[in-house]
Amino acid sequence: MSDSAPVVIIGSGLAGYTLAKEIRKRDRELPLMMITADDGVSYSKPLLSTGFTKGKEADELAQADAGAMAEQLILDIRTHTRVTGIDPDAHEVLIGAERLRYQQLVLACGADIIRLPEAISACPRVFSINDLEDYRQFRRGLAQGRRVILLGAGLIGCEYANDLRNGGYDVTVVAPSDQVMPGLLPPAAAAAVQSALEAEGVTFHLGVGAEAVTEDGTAVQVRLEDGAILQGDIVISAVGLRPRTRLAASAGLEVRRGIVTDQLLATSTADIYALGDCAEVEGHVLMYVMPLMAAARALAATLTGTPTAVSWGAMPVMVKTPCCPVAALPPVPVDGGQWEVEQDGVNVCALYRDSSGTLLGFALTGDRVIEKQALAKEVPPLLPLIPGE
Ligand SMILES: Cc1cc2nc3c(=O)[nH]c(=O)nc-3n(C[C@H](O)[C@H](O)[C@H](O)COP(=O)(O)OP(=O)(O)OC[C@H]3O[C@@H](n4cnc5c(N)ncnc54)[C@H](O)[C@@H]3O)c2cc1C
């Protein structure tokens, strides 16, 4: 392999660009190439669920185009280019019939939207939002009317519900779970968020899934599993994301829920690393910004000659529901672990402790979110510093 082959980063999301920035803080000479299936525009994905609250159209969320990023980060960028394969023995990525050499390869290829069955997803008025282009199309779709039916009551579904109400839309949320944010919040905290959203005018149909969506002239009809029919103008599917692993798996890399890496972000194959939403680091799949920033800093050090393991403290997740702010650190349940809940209206402090009293996780809503930093310090780190690092 020639030493002049670049470090190749696949993906121009927050993971890819943060890594490139961190590398450039350390080394301005290392040849760097980014290959991305999209247009390479730099934007902050978390802002996609706050467009109305912050008064931003899709184009206003774009921070810099690919050309500006290439200049700023001294990198060669190929946009609208999908990597179709990896040949680890030859140290090459495949773009159709074309082959490009890499010195080291970083997979920062994000996560895929979980698609609902055809009977729902085939309707052209059903939108899923996972990048700026999706968001642009969804904002155009809103021209069809003010009644939005949201499928999914997870973190992103609740954020869109609040944001669309702030934009003056009628919002109905449908989900098979019997509470909002089931993976993130214990029931008391979830009930607080739901009641705050209801007070804003959001309607909920929980405990029942959607079965089919049909377009009916000027409107859409959503048929629920219990036979009820909801009328709306557009539908947003926000039922979750899963790490993109197909490219890695087809090249023989170990894949479980995500692309498996160790604490150095190294995959099972030499000179290939993974970070961001696509990665499973020491068993953890964390599809949030804070973990990917820490991972990008560590990987930049490694790629510029100082092998560095990522360390993750306890990182609470903030949910952007301004009518009832949320900070949550979901625990991994243990035998004998219990929630202790203090509640005053929508202000909830729920602490999860093991049988010896150690705090393993928490959920805070309303006024109580200010306690998040103090509480996070009490929770054992997720990936402790490796001694000597
Ligand atoms: C609506 C929404 C709100 C969110 N809010 C928050 C929040 O408040 N706080 C928080 O911490 N997190 C939030 N998140 C999660 C956070 O935004 C993500 O964890 C983060 O943006 C993931 O970045 P990424 O670079 O790993 O993936 P992505 O941004 O998905 O980037 C993946 C890149 O890989 C490219 N790609 C994929 N496959 C290929 C291929 N084969 N060849 C070439 N290129 C390829 C894509 O084109 C893209 O450029 C939110 C997510 C969403 C959807």
The ligand as a MOL file (V3000), in Angstrom:
LIG
                    3D

  0  0  0     0  0            999 V3000
M  V30 BEGIN CTAB
M  V30 COUNTS 53 58 0 0 0
M  V30 BEGIN ATOM
M  V30 1 C -34.7770 14.5450 13.9540 0
M  V30 2 C -33.5690 14.1710 14.7690 0
M  V30 3 C -33.2900 14.8810 15.9300 0
M  V30 4 C -32.1890 14.5460 16.7030 0
M  V30 5 N -31.9350 15.2570 17.8390 0
M  V30 6 C -30.8510 14.9510 18.5880 0
M  V30 7 C -30.5410 15.7040 19.7690 0
M  V30 8 O -31.2570 16.6200 20.1600 0
M  V30 9 N -29.4120 15.3910 20.4610 0
M  V30 10 C -28.5930 14.3650 20.0730 0
M  V30 11 O -27.5860 14.1180 20.7320 0
M  V30 12 N -28.8630 13.6310 18.9630 0
M  V30 13 C -29.9560 13.9020 18.2130 0
M  V30 14 N -30.2290 13.1750 17.0880 0
M  V30 15 C -29.2530 12.1230 16.6780 0
M  V30 16 C -28.0340 12.7490 15.9970 0
M  V30 17 O -28.4590 13.7630 15.1200 0
M  V30 18 C -27.2490 11.6530 15.2660 0
M  V30 19 O -26.7340 10.7920 16.2630 0
M  V30 20 C -26.0990 12.1670 14.4150 0
M  V30 21 O -26.4790 13.2580 13.6150 0
M  V30 22 C -25.5700 11.0160 13.5400 0
M  V30 23 O -24.5440 11.4540 12.7120 0
M  V30 24 P -23.7940 10.4390 11.7560 0
M  V30 25 O -22.7620 11.2540 11.0500 0
M  V30 26 O -23.3810 9.2260 12.4850 0
M  V30 27 O -24.9070 9.9410 10.7080 0
M  V30 28 P -25.6430 10.6860 9.4940 0
M  V30 29 O -25.9040 12.1040 9.8020 0
M  V30 30 O -26.8100 9.8280 9.1490 0
M  V30 31 O -24.6010 10.6530 8.2900 0
M  V30 32 C -24.3680 9.4980 7.5650 0
M  V30 33 C -23.6380 9.8720 6.2780 0
M  V30 34 O -23.2200 8.6950 5.6110 0
M  V30 35 C -23.5000 8.7990 4.2170 0
M  V30 36 N -23.5700 7.4340 3.6800 0
M  V30 37 C -24.2930 6.3850 4.1320 0
M  V30 38 N -24.0280 5.2890 3.4160 0
M  V30 39 C -23.1120 5.6420 2.4800 0
M  V30 40 C -22.4340 4.9540 1.4330 0
M  V30 41 N -22.6170 3.6520 1.2050 0
M  V30 42 N -21.5650 5.6490 0.6550 0
M  V30 43 C -21.3380 6.9620 0.8740 0
M  V30 44 N -21.9520 7.6600 1.8600 0
M  V30 45 C -22.8160 7.0060 2.6540 0
M  V30 46 C -24.7880 9.6160 4.2030 0
M  V30 47 O -25.0100 10.1910 2.9310 0
M  V30 48 C -24.4730 10.6480 5.2810 0
M  V30 49 O -23.6840 11.6780 4.7460 0
M  V30 50 C -31.3410 13.4730 16.3060 0
M  V30 51 C -31.6310 12.7410 15.1410 0
M  V30 52 C -32.7390 13.0790 14.3830 0
M  V30 53 C -33.0640 12.2830 13.1360 0
M  V30 END ATOM
M  V30 BEGIN BOND
M  V30 1 1 1 2
M  V30 2 1 2 3
M  V30 3 2 2 52
M  V30 4 2 3 4
M  V30 5 1 4 5
M  V30 6 1 4 50
M  V30 7 2 5 6
M  V30 8 1 6 7
M  V30 9 1 6 13
M  V30 10 2 7 8
M  V30 11 1 7 9
M  V30 12 1 9 10
M  V30 13 2 10 11
M  V30 14 1 10 12
M  V30 15 2 12 13
M  V30 16 1 13 14
M  V30 17 1 14 15
M  V30 18 1 14 50
M  V30 19 1 15 16
M  V30 20 1 16 17
M  V30 21 1 16 18
M  V30 22 1 18 19
M  V30 23 1 18 20
M  V30 24 1 20 21
M  V30 25 1 20 22
M  V30 26 1 22 23
M  V30 27 1 23 24
M  V30 28 2 24 25
M  V30 29 1 24 26
M  V30 30 1 24 27
M  V30 31 1 27 28
M  V30 32 2 28 29
M  V30 33 1 28 30
M  V30 34 1 28 31
M  V30 35 1 31 32
M  V30 36 1 32 33
M  V30 37 1 33 34
M  V30 38 1 33 48
M  V30 39 1 34 35
M  V30 40 1 35 36
M  V30 41 1 35 46
M  V30 42 1 36 37
M  V30 43 1 36 45
M  V30 44 2 37 38
M  V30 45 1 38 39
M  V30 46 1 39 40
M  V30 47 2 39 45
M  V30 48 1 40 41
M  V30 49 2 40 42
M  V30 50 1 42 43
M  V30 51 2 43 44
M  V30 52 1 44 45
M  V30 53 1 46 47
M  V30 54 1 46 48
M  V30 55 1 48 49
M  V30 56 2 50 51
M  V30 57 1 51 52
M  V30 58 1 52 53
M  V30 END BOND
M  V30 END CTAB
M  END
